[in-house]
């Protein structure tokens, strides 16, 4: 192997050695704030997917249509819509996820 391959293999092995195992994960508990943050992020991603399907039917090829650029930036805009909707209260998915993850964590720590 050449030097680049050796460095790459060493980096991959180092990452794998530092990767958390299920046993180490069960010993750590997440804070309520971290659980809520992750739940909100998941809800935002879910809402972005929903909004993406809603926006697929809209045509943008009018007089002021943006072409390919608009199609690319529309995805970014939809992601931001999802994040904003989740921060504003969302659809209740984040609350359910938070409750479920907290319950699972309590059972695991007992």
C-alpha positions as CSV (number, residue, x, y, z in Angstrom):
1,X,0.0,0.0,0.0
2,X,1.1,3.5,-0.6
3,X,1.2,6.3,2.0
4,X,-2.2,7.7,1.2
5,X,-3.9,4.3,1.6
6,X,-2.0,3.7,4.9
7,X,-3.1,7.0,6.2
8,X,-6.7,6.4,5.1
9,X,-6.7,2.9,6.6
10,X,-5.3,4.3,9.9
11,X,-7.9,7.0,10.0
12,X,-10.8,4.6,9.4
13,X,-9.5,2.2,12.1
14,X,-9.1,5.0,14.6
15,X,-12.6,6.1,14.0
16,X,-13.9,2.6,14.4
17,X,-12.0,2.1,17.7
18,X,-13.5,5.4,19.0
19,X,-17.0,4.5,17.8
20,X,-19.4,4.0,20.8
21,X,-20.5,0.5,21.5
22,X,-24.1,-0.4,22.7
23,X,-22.6,-1.2,26.1
24,X,-21.1,2.3,26.4
25,X,-24.2,4.0,25.1
26,X,-26.4,2.3,27.8
27,X,-24.2,3.8,30.5
28,X,-24.7,7.3,29.4
29,X,-27.9,9.2,29.7
30,X,-28.9,12.2,27.6
31,X,-30.1,15.4,29.2
32,X,-33.7,16.4,28.7
33,X,-32.6,19.5,26.7
34,X,-30.6,17.3,24.3
35,X,-33.6,14.9,23.9
36,X,-35.9,17.9,23.1
37,X,-33.4,19.3,20.6
38,X,-33.1,16.0,18.8
39,X,-36.8,15.5,18.8
40,X,-37.3,19.1,17.4
41,X,-34.7,18.4,14.7
42,X,-36.4,15.2,13.7
43,X,-39.8,16.9,13.6
44,X,-38.3,19.7,11.4
45,X,-36.9,17.1,9.0
46,X,-40.3,15.3,8.9
47,X,-42.1,18.5,8.2
48,X,-39.6,19.4,5.5
49,X,-40.3,16.1,3.7
50,X,-44.1,16.8,3.9
51,X,-43.7,20.3,2.6
52,X,-41.4,19.0,-0.2
53,X,-44.2,16.8,-1.5
54,X,-46.7,19.7,-1.2
55,X,-44.4,22.0,-3.3
56,X,-43.7,19.4,-6.0
57,X,-47.0,20.3,-7.8
58,X,-46.2,24.0,-8.1
59,X,-45.0,25.3,-11.5
60,X,-42.2,27.9,-11.6
61,X,-41.9,28.3,-15.3
62,X,-43.8,31.6,-15.6
63,X,-42.5,35.0,-16.7
64,X,-40.4,35.3,-13.5
65,X,-39.6,31.6,-13.2
66,X,-36.1,30.8,-11.8
67,X,-35.3,27.6,-13.7
68,X,-32.7,25.3,-12.2
69,X,-31.5,27.8,-9.6
70,X,-34.9,28.1,-8.2
71,X,-35.3,24.3,-8.1
72,X,-32.1,24.0,-6.1
73,X,-32.8,26.8,-3.7
74,X,-36.4,25.6,-3.2
75,X,-35.1,22.6,-1.3
76,X,-33.2,24.9,1.1
77,X,-36.3,27.0,1.5
78,X,-38.4,24.0,2.3
79,X,-35.9,22.8,4.9
80,X,-36.1,26.2,6.6
81,X,-39.9,26.0,6.5
82,X,-39.7,22.7,8.3
83,X,-37.4,24.1,10.9
84,X,-39.5,27.2,11.5
85,X,-42.7,25.1,11.8
86,X,-41.1,22.8,14.3
87,X,-39.8,25.7,16.4
88,X,-43.3,27.3,16.3
89,X,-44.8,24.2,17.9
90,X,-45.0,21.8,15.0
91,X,-47.6,19.1,14.8
92,X,-46.8,17.5,18.2
93,X,-44.4,15.0,16.9
94,X,-41.4,16.4,18.9
95,X,-43.4,16.1,22.2
96,X,-44.3,12.5,21.5
97,X,-40.7,11.6,20.6
98,X,-39.3,13.4,23.7
99,X,-41.8,11.6,25.9
100,X,-40.9,8.2,24.3
101,X,-37.1,8.7,24.5
102,X,-37.3,9.9,28.1
103,X,-39.3,6.8,29.0
104,X,-36.9,4.5,27.2
105,X,-34.0,6.2,29.0
106,X,-35.6,5.8,32.4
107,X,-36.3,2.1,31.8
108,X,-32.7,1.6,30.6
109,X,-31.2,3.3,33.7
110,X,-33.3,1.3,36.2
